[in-house]
Amino acid sequence: MTYLAHTAHAQLSALWLGCVGWMLTAVALGLIQWRVWQVSDREVISSGVAWVGVWRACFNSHTLVSPGFRVMHCRYISLTEAFTPPEIVAGQVLMLLSLLVGLCGNAGGVYALRNVYFGMEKNFQIRLAFFTTGALCLSAAVMSLIPLLWNLSSVVTNQTIKFPPEFKMPKAPDSQHVGCGIGVGMVGSVLMVVSGIMFCMYRLPVRSRHLDGSLPAQSVTDSRGALTSTGGKENPAFESHEHL
């Protein structure tokens, strides 16, 4: 059985980074602080701050209250609504796909590391498993980066959203800035990129060791044309008999 556990220390760290990045992506998807709007009219928006996320638009109000949100008023942003901007539609679709692909990538990393640590004779399958895992992690990172960077660009260029009247949102904010949701998602995507690269960089050793630490025997031909074996552990008892 080939000993390969010492070759996958970096990939074990990559699995940890991939899991953390996947969780941060999931957290970012649920946060409402993707866009932070500052408004001067506080008749409805009591705090003067409104948050626009991928799924909801919310603000604190003492006059409007959503059930289950105490003093916060929230309205859900539907994928099929005409007012929903394309960057938010991309966020709803691609972020969910990123979570699914990233989950498959982390599962593939667990499978590949299992083959390494428990031993497997077919080394090509181990290499293929690590490469597939890396490709899945990189794909998940790209899927999440597209809506994150798109929404970031919308905030930087001060683009607004024409919410319907039931949202009680202003037609345009006085100013807006990037919220923590985009920041958390960016960190998660970067970790997924690093994880995917580390998985793809896995290389099998040139000469593998057996579980007992010995090198595999190799057959060579001596000067008389006979086959001899090289490698492995030397036997001290055999050497002592030769000197008698």
N, C-alpha and C positions, 0 to 999 in steps of 0.2 A: 504494500500500500504506500503510495507516494505521500511524503510529508510536505504540505504546502501552507500550513497555518502561518508561518513566519512571513509569507509573501503578501498577506492581505491586511496588514495593520492600517495602512492608509485607507483602504476600502471600508474597514470597520468605522473609522472616523467619518468617512463619507456617508455612511448609513445614518450616523447620528446627526450630521448636518442636514441630510435630506429629510429626516423626520421633523427636526426643528423648523426647517423651511416650509414643509408642508403644513405644519400646525399654524405658523404665522400667516400663511396664505389663507387658511380657513378663518382665522381671527379677522384678517383684513376684510374678507368678504362679508362678515357680519357687522362690521363697524359702520356707523352712519357718518363719521367725520372724514369723508373723502373731500368734500368741498365745504369750507366754512364761510358763510355769508355774514357780512356786517351790514345791519340796516339801522337807519335813524328813527324810523317810525316804530315806536314801542307800544302802540295802542293794542296790537294783537300779539306781537312778538315781544314779550315783556323784557327779556334779557338783551334784546338787540342783536342776538346771534342766532342764525339758523344753520342747520347741518343738512347736507345733501349726500346721501350714500348711494350705493348701488341698488338697494331695495326699498329705502324709505327716505322721506324728507321730514325732518323734525325740528321743533323749536320749543322753548319753554314759554308757557303762557298761563296767565292767571284767569283768563276768560274762556279759553278753549282747552279742553282736557280730553285726551284719548283714554278709553278704558284700559287699565293696566299700566299706564304710564304716569300716574299721579299728575304732576303739573305740566307734563310734556304732551304736545300735540303732534301726532305722526300720521302720515298718509303713505300708503304703499305705492311704489312706482311699478306699474305693470309693464311687462315686456311688449305688449301689443298696443299700448296707448300711443296716440298720434304725437303727443308732445314729448315723449321719451326721446332724448337725444341719442344718436348712434353710439357714442362712447359709453353710455350707461347700458345700452343693449349689449354691446360687446362685453362689458364687464359681467353682466348677468350670465351670459352664455359661456364665455371663455374662462372665467374664474371657476365655474363649476366643472368644466372639462379639465382644467388644470388640476383641480383636486382629485378627480378620478384618475387621470394619467399619473399624477404624483403618487397616489396610493398604490397603483400597479408598479411604479418604479421602486418604491420602498419595499414592497413585497418581493420583487425580483432581487433586490439587494440581500434580503434575508435568505432567499433560496440560494443565491450564489455563495454567500458566506457559509451557509450550512454545508455545501459541497466541499468548500475549502477546509473547514475545520474538522469535518467528519471523514474526510478522505474520499477521493474519487479517482478512478483510473483514467477516465476519459477527460484529459486536460482541455481538449478543444471545447467541450461543453462548458467548462468553467469560464474560459475566456469569453465565449459567446454570451453567457449569462451576465457577466459583468458589463460587456459592451451594450447589451440590450437594456440593462438597468440604467446605464449612463444616458443612453438615447432617450429613454422615457423621462428621466429627471430633467434633461435639457428641454425636451418638448413641453413639459409642464411649466418650466420657467418661462419659456417664450410665450405660452398661452396666457400667463398671468401678466407678463410685462407689457403686452400689447394694450390692454385696457388701462393699466396703471399709467403708462406713459401718455396715452391718449387723454385721459382725464387730467393728468398733470399739465399737458399742453393747453387744455381748455381753461384751466384755472389761470395759467400764466397769461394767456391772451384775453382774459376777463370775459369769457363767453357766458351768457345767461341761459336760463331754461324758462320757457313759457309754460308755467304750471297753470292748470285749470283753477277756477275760483275756489273750489272746495279745499284746495291745499292751503289757502290763506297765505300763500307766499308772495312776496313782492315781485313785480315784473322784472326788476333788476336790482341787485345789491349795490350798496354804496361802495363796497370793496369786498374782495374775497381772497382767501389764501388757502394753501394746501393743508388739508387736515392730516391727522395721524394715521388714518386708514390707508392712505397712499404710501406713507412712510413705512408702515408695518409690512404692507404688501411688497414693497421694493426690497426690504431686508430679506423677507422670505424667498423672493425670486433669486436674489443674489446667492443665498445659501444653496438653493437648488441647482444653480449653475455650477457652483464650486463642487457640489456633490456629484453632479453628472460628469464633470471633467475628471474627477478623481476615479470614478468608476471606469471610465473609458481608458484611463491610463494604466490599468492593471496589465502586468506582464508576467508570464510564467518564467520561472528560473531556468537558466540554461541547463543546469544539472540539479535534479531534485534529490533530496535525501529521503531515506526510508524512516519510518516511525522510530526506529531504534537509533537513528543518527548516522547510520552507515551510508556510504555512497553506493549506488547501484553498480553491479558488476558489469564491466565492459569486456568484450572478447577482442583480442588482438592476436596477430600471428607472429611467432618468434622467428629466429633465423633458420630454424630447421623446418619451418612450415607448419608447426603444430599450433593449435589454438590454445591460448592461455587467457586467464581472466585477470583483469585489473580492477582496482577499486575495492570497496568493502573494508572491513576491519581486519587487521592482521592478528594472527593467532600466536601469542607469545609461547604457548606450550609447544607448538609445532616448530618454532624457531629454536627452542632449547634442545629438541631432539636432533635437529640438524647438526648442531655443534658437538654432539657426542661422538 
